[in-house]
Amino acid sequence: MRKILTYLLATLFSVFTFAEVPYHIGVITGTVSQSEDGLRGAEEAIKIYGAADKGGEIVHVTYPDNFMQEMETTISQMVSLADDPKMKAIVIGEAIPGTVEAFRRIREKRPDILLLANSPHEDPEMIGEVSDLVVNPDSIARGYLIVKAAKEMGADKFMHISFPRHMSYELLSKRRNIMRVAANDLGMEFIEMTAPDPVSDVGVAGAQQYILEQVPSWINKYGSNVAFFATNDAHTEPLLKRVSELGGYFVEADLPSPTMGYPGALGIQFTESEKGNWPKILGKVEKTVVDKGASGRMGTWAYSYNFAVTVSLVDLAKNVLDGKSKIDDFDSLKEVLSKNTPGAQWNGSNYVDVRGVEKDNFYLLYQDTYVLGKGYLKMTELEVPEKYFSVK
């Protein structure tokens, strides 16, 4: 009798363990060296839904680090996911160049597959046409909200640091212009600084050295109540280092995350068990900032954007495939984002193109600002005045 019972239990266990899943979801991210947060998001999705090669639902692939030089390889890699007859949705953790062409080819082969793209590097019009859903950090609303947050933190001046290549990008230059108007409206001095482009001859090291050398003189000239914002990730680390040492304010990075700049700037190391655990990461960063006497002067988003969005787009795709949501429903998108970022709030709006046309399948997103040593500023509860959306 005992043997029979054991056999039945084993059979039942195997049925539930290896039950055939109805579909697969492909997730494409960069590697640890190129896009660690997005990769961690894919790992979280596998943890929840299982890897397809082990009876689960997620097929995860990474694109080459030198994707610009290996674009055809990258495109072929994306398109190959459509060869899986169970593939029903593909999520691009960061829609690098080549995504538009890959999506076009997938559409031709498998029009039944849902295509979701995050942070597109290509023309918004083109990626929107070939995708079921596109999301991107909200540069427009944040043009006002970052300056407003700086004011609430105690700054009376706002410095925007960039270079000509970035200012040639429509959304980045528009955000700069919004920041200038917002600073003027809030009674703050707006200061525009040009720094070396990290992809120029000076390289990343030269660009970072420039920031390290210039911040002391900037603080000496403009005072310790100046808030700094840099459009480039490479400038963020040295900027954080100097702000923690000398004063000034730093609201959040261009693409905010507790791991953006803070570990290198403040000498923070994370254990393997902490990687991908954002409450633990935030706690460690916050303690370091407070210990260095910078409490209330430095901020971030509590959860990495790329991590949260990657795993949330998988959740949304599942909900759509299961008939629980519609792909372009903003409330459904916010719901999965909130699920994956406990305690943080999200907001955003539809992308409006250069002709003033609102795109139903393209959302701009932002998370509430978290000030280290102070907590959330509740910026997602503010209504961004309509005038800022019309700034050119």
C-alpha positions, 0 to 999 in steps of 0.5 A: 500500500505504501509503495502504491501511495508513493508511486501515485504521489511521485506521478502526481508531482511529475504531472504538476512539475512538467505540465506542458505550458501553453506558451513561451515568452521571449526576453532579450536583454544586454549582458551583465557588462552592458545592461545588468539591471535589464538582465536581472529583470529577465532573471526575476521573470525566470524565477517566477515563471521558469525557464522554457528549457526546464518546462517553464515559460521564459526564453532568455537571450542576450544580444552582443555587447558590440551590437552596433558592429554585429547588428545583423547577428543581433537581428537574427538572434531576435528573429530566431525566437519566432521559430519556436512554435510556442512563442507568443510574446517577445520583450526587448529589455532595451530596444537597441538599434536593429529592433525595428528591423527584427520586429518587421521580420518577426511580424512577417513570419509570426503576426500572432506574436506580441512585441513589446519594446523598452527604451527604444534607440531608434525613431519613435515613429518607426518603433511604434509602428512595428510594436504592440507596446513601447515604453520609455522613461518620461523625459518630458514630465521629468523636465519639470519634476526634477527641477521641482524636486530640486527646489523641494530638496533645498536647491536655489540653482539648477545646473544642466550638464551635457554635450552637443551629441546629446543635445541633438536628440529631440527628447533630451534637448526638449527636456533641457528646455523644459528644465530652463522654463521650470527653473525660471518659473520656480525662481531658480537660476538655470546654469547650462554647462558643456562637458566632454562627450565620453565617446569622443577622443578623451574617452570615459576616463577623460570625461569623468576626470573633467567632472571631478576637476570642475565640480569644486570650482562650480560649487565655489562659484555658485554655492552649495545650494546648486542641484546638478543633473547630467544627461550621460551615465559616465558623468554621473559617478564622478558627479555623485562623488563630488556632491557627497564630499563637497555639497550641492544636490543631486536629484536623480540620474538620467536613468535613475537606479540605486546602482547608477553611479552610487556604488562606484562613487561611494565605494559600495559593493554588493554581495551576490545575494543582494544583486537584484534585491532592490530594497537591500540595495537601496538600504545599503546605498542610503546608509552610506549616503547618510554616513557621509553626511549627505542625507537629504541632498541625494536621490534616485529611484528606489527600483531600477527602471530597466529591472522593473520594466523588463519583468513588468512587461513580461507580466503584462504580456502574460496577462494579455495572453491569459485574457486578463488585460489589454496590451495598451491599457495604462492602468494594467501597465501601472498595476504590474509595475507597482507589483514589482516595485513595492512601495514605489509609485509610477505615473506617465502619459502617452507619447505625443509625436512632433506633429502633436499626435498622441500614440495609443501604444507608446507610454512615457513612464516615471517613478517617484523620486526617493531622497536618500535619508528622507524618503519619497517626495511623492512627485508622482502625485503632482500634476505637471502643468500643461504648459511644459508639454508644449515647450519646444 
